[in-house]
Amino acid sequence: PVYPQIGGWNISGDFNISQWNFQNTLEILHNQYSRGGLFSWGVGEDERNSSRNILQLDQGGLGLPTRDYYLNKSKDDEVRHVSFLIFF
């Protein structure tokens, strides 16, 4: 599982807040697993000058791939949802 690499997971019993680093966690999630949280970023064309590329920052989302993960209440989807949260 991925969560030991980002400091553990509180309900797993192996989480230690004094050893957890928020910045390192965000770096790992963004750079190694392409997962955002609080914000997302990317490089794209400048709207004012199409010959330049600029860094673009945006607000983050809830993290699940599609709207169906939130709306479909079947047991399989609940298992998939929890697996996604634990293992990314």
N, C-alpha and C positions, 0 to 999 in steps of 0.2 A: 504493500500500500504506500501511497504517496505521503500521507499525513505525518509520518515520523520525520520526513525531511523538512517539514515546515514547523516543527516544534511539538508535534503531538496533537491530540484532540482531547479536549477537556473531559468528555464523557468516557474516554477510553482509560482513564486513570493514570496515564503516563504524561500528562501535561504539567509543566512547571513554569509558572508565569515569570519567575525570576530569571529563567534561562531563555525566554522567548523574546525575539526581536522583531518588531512590526515591520521595519524597513526590509530586513532580510527576507521575511515571509512574502512581502509584496514582490520583491525582486524574483524570488523563485517562482511564484505563481505566474508572473508576467513573462519571464524570460524562458523558463524551462517547460512550462505547461500551457502557455498561451491563454491563461485564465486571468481575467480582470477581477476587480472587486469594487473598489471605490472609483476607479476611472479606467478609461481605455486610451490608447494612444496609437498613432500610426503616422506614416509619411504620405502626403498627398499633394496634389497640384494646388498651387496658390490660386485662389479665385480672382485675385486682382492682377496676377501676372502668370499666365499659363506656362511660361518658360522656366518657372521656379517651382521647386518642391519645398513644402514647409512641414514642420512637426505639428500634428493636430491632436489636441486633447479633448476628451469627451467624458461625460458622466458614465459611470459603470452601470451595468444591468444586474439582474438577479442571478445570472450565471447559468441557468438551464438553457439548453439549445433551442427549444421551441415552446410556443404557447401551450401545446398539448400536455407538457409535463405538469403544468399547473392546473389544468382543467379536467383531465381524464383521471377518474378515481378508481381504476381497476387495481387489483392486487399486484399484478405484474408491473404496472407503472410505479407503484409505491416502492417496490423492491428496486427498480431501475433508478428511481429518484434518489433513494438512500445510497445505492452503490455509486452513483455519480458524485454525490457529496463527499463520500469517503475516499474514493479512489480517483476522482476527477475523470 
